[in-house]
Amino acid sequence: MVLFPKVRIKTAVTLGWFIRLIYVPAYVMIGFWFAYQFLLALLAVETGVAYWAHIGGFAAGVVLVKVFARRKRYHPMYYAR
């Protein structure tokens, strides 16, 4: 979402018995995932899944992605000598 904001994700959408593959912007899928994790964390259902850890990992990833992102590497002939 931070590095590639225009990426689209192929996902399956079901309407009863019908399944259709569509492309959805990444920020929409990530938004649904985040809301789902947050809702399950608030419900405090004993599923054995650490939903708050998922939310924390998402937040840490958004904050730290620029720190750990690799720089674009160019062919050696483009480097100044």
Jmol script that loads the backbone (N, CA, C; Angstrom):
load data "model"
ATOM      1  N   MET A   1       0.827  -1.179   0.000  1.00  0.00           N
ATOM      2  CA  MET A   1       0.000   0.000   0.000  1.00  0.00           C
ATOM      3  C   MET A   1       0.878   1.252   0.000  1.00  0.00           C
ATOM      4  N   VAL A   2       1.992   1.213   0.692  1.00  0.00           N
ATOM      5  CA  VAL A   2       2.879   2.368   0.750  1.00  0.00           C
ATOM      6  C   VAL A   2       3.815   2.379  -0.445  1.00  0.00           C
ATOM      7  N   LEU A   3       4.428   1.248  -0.766  1.00  0.00           N
ATOM      8  CA  LEU A   3       5.388   1.195  -1.870  1.00  0.00           C
ATOM      9  C   LEU A   3       4.714   1.134  -3.237  1.00  0.00           C
ATOM     10  N   PHE A   4       3.604   0.439  -3.333  1.00  0.00           N
ATOM     11  CA  PHE A   4       2.926   0.241  -4.614  1.00  0.00           C
ATOM     12  C   PHE A   4       1.441   0.571  -4.470  1.00  0.00           C
ATOM     13  N   PRO A   5       1.088   1.839  -4.371  1.00  0.00           N
ATOM     14  CA  PRO A   5      -0.306   2.207  -4.082  1.00  0.00           C
ATOM     15  C   PRO A   5      -1.295   1.907  -5.204  1.00  0.00           C
ATOM     16  N   LYS A   6      -0.841   1.721  -6.432  1.00  0.00           N
ATOM     17  CA  LYS A   6      -1.768   1.502  -7.547  1.00  0.00           C
ATOM     18  C   LYS A   6      -1.926   0.038  -7.936  1.00  0.00           C
ATOM     19  N   VAL A   7      -1.352  -0.859  -7.159  1.00  0.00           N
ATOM     20  CA  VAL A   7      -1.437  -2.285  -7.466  1.00  0.00           C
ATOM     21  C   VAL A   7      -2.873  -2.766  -7.299  1.00  0.00           C
ATOM     22  N   ARG A   8      -3.285  -3.645  -8.200  1.00  0.00           N
ATOM     23  CA  ARG A   8      -4.625  -4.232  -8.111  1.00  0.00           C
ATOM     24  C   ARG A   8      -4.468  -5.729  -7.841  1.00  0.00           C
ATOM     25  N   ILE A   9      -5.342  -6.258  -7.009  1.00  0.00           N
ATOM     26  CA  ILE A   9      -5.266  -7.650  -6.575  1.00  0.00           C
ATOM     27  C   ILE A   9      -6.427  -8.427  -7.175  1.00  0.00           C
ATOM     28  N   LYS A  10      -6.122  -9.568  -7.762  1.00  0.00           N
ATOM     29  CA  LYS A  10      -7.181 -10.432  -8.306  1.00  0.00           C
ATOM     30  C   LYS A  10      -7.791 -11.211  -7.149  1.00  0.00           C
ATOM     31  N   THR A  11      -9.089 -11.094  -6.986  1.00  0.00           N
ATOM     32  CA  THR A  11      -9.769 -11.759  -5.882  1.00  0.00           C
ATOM     33  C   THR A  11     -11.078 -12.382  -6.343  1.00  0.00           C
ATOM     34  N   ALA A  12     -11.521 -13.378  -5.629  1.00  0.00           N
ATOM     35  CA  ALA A  12     -12.774 -14.062  -5.946  1.00  0.00           C
ATOM     36  C   ALA A  12     -13.906 -13.441  -5.137  1.00  0.00           C
ATOM     37  N   VAL A  13     -14.989 -13.117  -5.816  1.00  0.00           N
ATOM     38  CA  VAL A  13     -16.183 -12.581  -5.179  1.00  0.00           C
ATOM     39  C   VAL A  13     -17.302 -13.583  -5.416  1.00  0.00           C
ATOM     40  N   THR A  14     -17.998 -13.946  -4.344  1.00  0.00           N
ATOM     41  CA  THR A  14     -19.081 -14.913  -4.485  1.00  0.00           C
ATOM     42  C   THR A  14     -20.429 -14.242  -4.297  1.00  0.00           C
ATOM     43  N   LEU A  15     -21.352 -14.618  -5.159  1.00  0.00           N
ATOM     44  CA  LEU A  15     -22.750 -14.194  -5.051  1.00  0.00           C
ATOM     45  C   LEU A  15     -23.595 -15.452  -5.131  1.00  0.00           C
ATOM     46  N   GLY A  16     -23.842 -16.041  -3.978  1.00  0.00           N
ATOM     47  CA  GLY A  16     -24.556 -17.318  -3.961  1.00  0.00           C
ATOM     48  C   GLY A  16     -23.687 -18.406  -4.561  1.00  0.00           C
ATOM     49  N   TRP A  17     -24.165 -19.001  -5.643  1.00  0.00           N
ATOM     50  CA  TRP A  17     -23.419 -20.061  -6.313  1.00  0.00           C
ATOM     51  C   TRP A  17     -22.430 -19.530  -7.339  1.00  0.00           C
ATOM     52  N   PHE A  18     -22.520 -18.261  -7.639  1.00  0.00           N
ATOM     53  CA  PHE A  18     -21.670 -17.676  -8.670  1.00  0.00           C
ATOM     54  C   PHE A  18     -20.381 -17.121  -8.074  1.00  0.00           C
ATOM     55  N   ILE A  19     -19.291 -17.450  -8.716  1.00  0.00           N
ATOM     56  CA  ILE A  19     -17.978 -16.943  -8.301  1.00  0.00           C
ATOM     57  C   ILE A  19     -17.406 -16.167  -9.477  1.00  0.00           C
ATOM     58  N   ARG A  20     -16.935 -14.982  -9.187  1.00  0.00           N
ATOM     59  CA  ARG A  20     -16.358 -14.151 -10.243  1.00  0.00           C
ATOM     60  C   ARG A  20     -15.011 -13.619  -9.768  1.00  0.00           C
ATOM     61  N   LEU A  21     -14.031 -13.606 -10.645  1.00  0.00           N
ATOM     62  CA  LEU A  21     -12.721 -13.044 -10.337  1.00  0.00           C
ATOM     63  C   LEU A  21     -12.701 -11.595 -10.804  1.00  0.00           C
ATOM     64  N   ILE A  22     -12.359 -10.695  -9.894  1.00  0.00           N
ATOM     65  CA  ILE A  22     -12.276  -9.279 -10.229  1.00  0.00           C
ATOM     66  C   ILE A  22     -10.973  -8.714  -9.691  1.00  0.00           C
ATOM     67  N   TYR A  23     -10.567  -7.576 -10.235  1.00  0.00           N
ATOM     68  CA  TYR A  23      -9.387  -6.864  -9.751  1.00  0.00           C
ATOM     69  C   TYR A  23      -9.845  -5.739  -8.839  1.00  0.00           C
ATOM     70  N   VAL A  24      -9.246  -5.684  -7.652  1.00  0.00           N
ATOM     71  CA  VAL A  24      -9.609  -4.694  -6.643  1.00  0.00           C
ATOM     72  C   VAL A  24      -8.329  -3.951  -6.247  1.00  0.00           C
ATOM     73  N   PRO A  25      -8.392  -2.632  -6.046  1.00  0.00           N
ATOM     74  CA  PRO A  25      -7.200  -1.910  -5.588  1.00  0.00           C
ATOM     75  C   PRO A  25      -6.708  -2.476  -4.250  1.00  0.00           C
ATOM     76  N   ALA A  26      -5.397  -2.498  -4.089  1.00  0.00           N
ATOM     77  CA  ALA A  26      -4.795  -3.078  -2.885  1.00  0.00           C
ATOM     78  C   ALA A  26      -5.292  -2.394  -1.622  1.00  0.00           C
ATOM     79  N   TYR A  27      -5.461  -1.076  -1.657  1.00  0.00           N
ATOM     80  CA  TYR A  27      -5.884  -0.385  -0.438  1.00  0.00           C
ATOM     81  C   TYR A  27      -7.291  -0.803  -0.014  1.00  0.00           C
ATOM     82  N   VAL A  28      -8.131  -1.239  -0.944  1.00  0.00           N
ATOM     83  CA  VAL A  28      -9.468  -1.728  -0.590  1.00  0.00           C
ATOM     84  C   VAL A  28      -9.350  -3.071   0.129  1.00  0.00           C
ATOM     85  N   MET A  29      -8.560  -3.991  -0.440  1.00  0.00           N
ATOM     86  CA  MET A  29      -8.384  -5.302   0.195  1.00  0.00           C
ATOM     87  C   MET A  29      -7.728  -5.172   1.564  1.00  0.00           C
ATOM     88  N   ILE A  30      -6.717  -4.333   1.660  1.00  0.00           N
ATOM     89  CA  ILE A  30      -6.042  -4.145   2.942  1.00  0.00           C
ATOM     90  C   ILE A  30      -6.974  -3.487   3.944  1.00  0.00           C
ATOM     91  N   GLY A  31      -7.806  -2.576   3.476  1.00  0.00           N
ATOM     92  CA  GLY A  31      -8.792  -1.937   4.361  1.00  0.00           C
ATOM     93  C   GLY A  31      -9.782  -2.951   4.913  1.00  0.00           C
ATOM     94  N   PHE A  32     -10.293  -3.839   4.031  1.00  0.00           N
ATOM     95  CA  PHE A  32     -11.199  -4.889   4.502  1.00  0.00           C
ATOM     96  C   PHE A  32     -10.502  -5.815   5.488  1.00  0.00           C
ATOM     97  N   TRP A  33      -9.271  -6.202   5.185  1.00  0.00           N
ATOM     98  CA  TRP A  33      -8.520  -7.088   6.073  1.00  0.00           C
ATOM     99  C   TRP A  33      -8.312  -6.430   7.433  1.00  0.00           C
ATOM    100  N   PHE A  34      -7.905  -5.161   7.424  1.00  0.00           N
ATOM    101  CA  PHE A  34      -7.669  -4.454   8.681  1.00  0.00           C
ATOM    102  C   PHE A  34      -8.959  -4.352   9.488  1.00  0.00           C
ATOM    103  N   ALA A  35     -10.059  -3.986   8.849  1.00  0.00           N
ATOM    104  CA  ALA A  35     -11.347  -3.867   9.548  1.00  0.00           C
ATOM    105  C   ALA A  35     -11.780  -5.224  10.114  1.00  0.00           C
ATOM    106  N   TYR A  36     -11.573  -6.281   9.365  1.00  0.00           N
ATOM    107  CA  TYR A  36     -11.925  -7.622   9.829  1.00  0.00           C
ATOM    108  C   TYR A  36     -11.109  -8.010  11.055  1.00  0.00           C
ATOM    109  N   GLN A  37      -9.803  -7.784  11.003  1.00  0.00           N
ATOM    110  CA  GLN A  37      -8.941  -8.096  12.141  1.00  0.00           C
ATOM    111  C   GLN A  37      -9.323  -7.262  13.363  1.00  0.00           C
ATOM    112  N   PHE A  38      -9.603  -5.982  13.140  1.00  0.00           N
ATOM    113  CA  PHE A  38      -9.964  -5.083  14.238  1.00  0.00           C
ATOM    114  C   PHE A  38     -11.290  -5.515  14.867  1.00  0.00           C
ATOM    115  N   LEU A  39     -12.269  -5.872  14.053  1.00  0.00           N
ATOM    116  CA  LEU A  39     -13.559  -6.329  14.563  1.00  0.00           C
ATOM    117  C   LEU A  39     -13.393  -7.594  15.400  1.00  0.00           C
ATOM    118  N   LEU A  40     -12.635  -8.557  14.908  1.00  0.00           N
ATOM    119  CA  LEU A  40     -12.419  -9.786  15.658  1.00  0.00           C
ATOM    120  C   LEU A  40     -11.637  -9.534  16.952  1.00  0.00           C
ATOM    121  N   ALA A  41     -10.719  -8.569  16.933  1.00  0.00           N
ATOM    122  CA  ALA A  41      -9.977  -8.231  18.150  1.00  0.00           C
ATOM    123  C   ALA A  41     -10.915  -7.610  19.188  1.00  0.00           C
ATOM    124  N   LEU A  42     -11.838  -6.764  18.751  1.00  0.00           N
ATOM    125  CA  LEU A  42     -12.775  -6.133  19.682  1.00  0.00           C
ATOM    126  C   LEU A  42     -13.786  -7.131  20.252  1.00  0.00           C
ATOM    127  N   LEU A  43     -14.167  -8.121  19.472  1.00  0.00           N
ATOM    128  CA  LEU A  43     -15.125  -9.123  19.947  1.00  0.00           C
ATOM    129  C   LEU A  43     -14.528 -10.048  21.005  1.00  0.00           C
ATOM    130  N   ALA A  44     -13.215 -10.146  21.042  1.00  0.00           N
ATOM    131  CA  ALA A  44     -12.486 -10.949  22.037  1.00  0.00           C
ATOM    132  C   ALA A  44     -12.973 -12.405  22.057  1.00  0.00           C
ATOM    133  N   VAL A  45     -13.188 -12.968  20.883  1.00  0.00           N
ATOM    134  CA  VAL A  45     -13.580 -14.370  20.771  1.00  0.00           C
ATOM    135  C   VAL A  45     -12.329 -15.217  20.935  1.00  0.00           C
ATOM    136  N   GLU A  46     -12.416 -16.299  21.687  1.00  0.00           N
ATOM    137  CA  GLU A  46     -11.269 -17.173  21.920  1.00  0.00           C
ATOM    138  C   GLU A  46     -11.044 -18.092  20.728  1.00  0.00           C
ATOM    139  N   THR A  47     -10.297 -17.612  19.751  1.00  0.00           N
ATOM    140  CA  THR A  47     -10.012 -18.419  18.565  1.00  0.00           C
ATOM    141  C   THR A  47      -8.566 -18.911  18.541  1.00  0.00           C
ATOM    142  N   GLY A  48      -7.755 -18.424  19.455  1.00  0.00           N
ATOM    143  CA  GLY A  48      -6.347 -18.796  19.466  1.00  0.00           C
ATOM    144  C   GLY A  48      -5.516 -17.968  18.496  1.00  0.00           C
ATOM    145  N   VAL A  49      -6.102 -16.916  17.944  1.00  0.00           N
ATOM    146  CA  VAL A  49      -5.392 -16.044  17.009  1.00  0.00           C
ATOM    147  C   VAL A  49      -5.141 -14.705  17.694  1.00  0.00           C
ATOM    148  N   ALA A  50      -3.933 -14.203  17.576  1.00  0.00           N
ATOM    149  CA  ALA A  50      -3.569 -12.923  18.191  1.00  0.00           C
ATOM    150  C   ALA A  50      -3.898 -11.787  17.220  1.00  0.00           C
ATOM    151  N   TYR A  51      -5.158 -11.364  17.219  1.00  0.00           N
ATOM    152  CA  TYR A  51      -5.595 -10.335  16.281  1.00  0.00           C
ATOM    153  C   TYR A  51      -4.891  -9.003  16.525  1.00  0.00           C
ATOM    154  N   TRP A  52      -4.633  -8.680  17.781  1.00  0.00           N
ATOM    155  CA  TRP A  52      -3.926  -7.419  18.065  1.00  0.00           C
ATOM    156  C   TRP A  52      -2.495  -7.467  17.533  1.00  0.00           C
ATOM    157  N   ALA A  53      -1.906  -8.648  17.488  1.00  0.00           N
ATOM    158  CA  ALA A  53      -0.567  -8.783  16.910  1.00  0.00           C
ATOM    159  C   ALA A  53      -0.616  -8.536  15.404  1.00  0.00           C
ATOM    160  N   HIS A  54      -1.670  -8.987  14.734  1.00  0.00           N
ATOM    161  CA  HIS A  54      -1.824  -8.712  13.304  1.00  0.00           C
ATOM    162  C   HIS A  54      -1.951  -7.218  13.063  1.00  0.00           C
ATOM    163  N   ILE A  55      -2.741  -6.547  13.883  1.00  0.00           N
ATOM    164  CA  ILE A  55      -2.923  -5.103  13.748  1.00  0.00           C
ATOM    165  C   ILE A  55      -1.611  -4.374  14.018  1.00  0.00           C
ATOM    166  N   GLY A  56      -0.891  -4.804  15.043  1.00  0.00           N
ATOM    167  CA  GLY A  56       0.408  -4.199  15.352  1.00  0.00           C
ATOM    168  C   GLY A  56       1.424  -4.423  14.248  1.00  0.00           C
ATOM    169  N   GLY A  57       1.425  -5.614  13.654  1.00  0.00           N
ATOM    170  CA  GLY A  57       2.324  -5.896  12.542  1.00  0.00           C
ATOM    171  C   GLY A  57       2.000  -5.054  11.325  1.00  0.00           C
ATOM    172  N   PHE A  58       0.730  -4.860  11.067  1.00  0.00           N
ATOM    173  CA  PHE A  58       0.308  -3.996   9.963  1.00  0.00           C
ATOM    174  C   PHE A  58       0.797  -2.571  10.193  1.00  0.00           C
ATOM    175  N   ALA A  59       0.570  -2.047  11.394  1.00  0.00           N
ATOM    176  CA  ALA A  59       0.994  -0.674  11.715  1.00  0.00           C
ATOM    177  C   ALA A  59       2.511  -0.537  11.630  1.00  0.00           C
ATOM    178  N   ALA A  60       3.240  -1.504  12.160  1.00  0.00           N
ATOM    179  CA  ALA A  60       4.700  -1.463  12.093  1.00  0.00           C
ATOM    180  C   ALA A  60       5.181  -1.519  10.653  1.00  0.00           C
ATOM    181  N   GLY A  61       4.535  -2.329   9.834  1.00  0.00           N
ATOM    182  CA  GLY A  61       4.903  -2.415   8.419  1.00  0.00           C
ATOM    183  C   GLY A  61       4.700  -1.102   7.697  1.00  0.00           C
ATOM    184  N   VAL A  62       3.586  -0.428   7.970  1.00  0.00           N
ATOM    185  CA  VAL A  62       3.316   0.863   7.332  1.00  0.00           C
ATOM    186  C   VAL A  62       4.366   1.888   7.737  1.00  0.00           C
ATOM    187  N   VAL A  63       4.755   1.873   9.011  1.00  0.00           N
ATOM    188  CA  VAL A  63       5.725   2.850   9.509  1.00  0.00           C
ATOM    189  C   VAL A  63       7.138   2.530   9.028  1.00  0.00           C
ATOM    190  N   LEU A  64       7.517   1.262   9.030  1.00  0.00           N
ATOM    191  CA  LEU A  64       8.909   0.882   8.759  1.00  0.00           C
ATOM    192  C   LEU A  64       9.212   0.514   7.308  1.00  0.00           C
ATOM    193  N   VAL A  65       8.221   0.485   6.442  1.00  0.00           N
ATOM    194  CA  VAL A  65       8.456   0.032   5.072  1.00  0.00           C
ATOM    195  C   VAL A  65       9.489   0.896   4.352  1.00  0.00           C
ATOM    196  N   LYS A  66       9.479   2.174   4.555  1.00  0.00           N
ATOM    197  CA  LYS A  66      10.448   3.048   3.883  1.00  0.00           C
ATOM    198  C   LYS A  66      11.856   2.854   4.431  1.00  0.00           C
ATOM    199  N   VAL A  67      11.964   2.482   5.697  1.00  0.00           N
ATOM    200  CA  VAL A  67      13.278   2.258   6.304  1.00  0.00           C
ATOM    201  C   VAL A  67      13.946   1.030   5.685  1.00  0.00           C
ATOM    202  N   PHE A  68      13.169  -0.026   5.487  1.00  0.00           N
ATOM    203  CA  PHE A  68      13.729  -1.284   5.014  1.00  0.00           C
ATOM    204  C   PHE A  68      13.593  -1.515   3.515  1.00  0.00           C
ATOM    205  N   ALA A  69      12.967  -0.612   2.809  1.00  0.00           N
ATOM    206  CA  ALA A  69      12.785  -0.779   1.363  1.00  0.00           C
ATOM    207  C   ALA A  69      14.145  -0.744   0.664  1.00  0.00           C
ATOM    208  N   ARG A  70      14.295  -1.619  -0.303  1.00  0.00           N
ATOM    209  CA  ARG A  70      15.546  -1.652  -1.067  1.00  0.00           C
ATOM    210  C   ARG A  70      15.515  -0.550  -2.107  1.00  0.00           C
ATOM    211  N   ARG A  71      16.655   0.043  -2.303  1.00  0.00           N
ATOM    212  CA  ARG A  71      16.760   1.077  -3.326  1.00  0.00           C
ATOM    213  C   ARG A  71      16.825   0.426  -4.694  1.00  0.00           C
ATOM    214  N   LYS A  72      16.372   1.149  -5.673  1.00  0.00           N
ATOM    215  CA  LYS A  72      16.395   0.643  -7.034  1.00  0.00           C
ATOM    216  C   LYS A  72      17.852   0.497  -7.479  1.00  0.00           C
ATOM    217  N   ARG A  73      18.199  -0.660  -7.975  1.00  0.00           N
ATOM    218  CA  ARG A  73      19.568  -0.926  -8.436  1.00  0.00           C
ATOM    219  C   ARG A  73      19.633  -0.722  -9.938  1.00  0.00           C
ATOM    220  N   TYR A  74      20.614   0.027 -10.358  1.00  0.00           N
ATOM    221  CA  TYR A  74      20.805   0.267 -11.781  1.00  0.00           C
ATOM    222  C   TYR A  74      21.993  -0.545 -12.277  1.00  0.00           C
ATOM    223  N   HIS A  75      22.037  -0.724 -13.562  1.00  0.00           N
ATOM    224  CA  HIS A  75      23.159  -1.421 -14.180  1.00  0.00           C
ATOM    225  C   HIS A  75      24.433  -0.643 -13.875  1.00  0.00           C
ATOM    226  N   PRO A  76      25.575  -1.338 -13.669  1.00  0.00           N
ATOM    227  CA  PRO A  76      26.825  -0.658 -13.300  1.00  0.00           C
ATOM    228  C   PRO A  76      27.256   0.458 -14.261  1.00  0.00           C
ATOM    229  N   MET A  77      26.864   0.400 -15.517  1.00  0.00           N
ATOM    230  CA  MET A  77      27.291   1.450 -16.441  1.00  0.00           C
ATOM    231  C   MET A  77      26.633   2.796 -16.124  1.00  0.00           C
ATOM    232  N   TYR A  78      25.562   2.792 -15.308  1.00  0.00           N
ATOM    233  CA  TYR A  78      24.899   4.047 -14.943  1.00  0.00           C
ATOM    234  C   TYR A  78      25.534   4.739 -13.746  1.00  0.00           C
ATOM    235  N   TYR A  79      26.424   4.026 -13.023  1.00  0.00           N
ATOM    236  CA  TYR A  79      27.072   4.632 -11.872  1.00  0.00           C
ATOM    237  C   TYR A  79      28.187   5.552 -12.319  1.00  0.00           C
ATOM    238  N   ALA A  80      28.345   6.672 -11.612  1.00  0.00           N
ATOM    239  CA  ALA A  80      29.451   7.595 -11.923  1.00  0.00           C
ATOM    240  C   ALA A  80      30.757   6.949 -11.499  1.00  0.00           C
ATOM    241  N   ARG A  81      31.797   7.138 -12.318  1.00  0.00           N
ATOM    242  CA  ARG A  81      33.092   6.531 -12.001  1.00  0.00           C
ATOM    243  C   ARG A  81      34.054   7.567 -11.519  1.00  0.00           C
TER     244      ARG A  81
END
end "model"
wireframe off; spacefill off
backbone 0.3
color backbone group
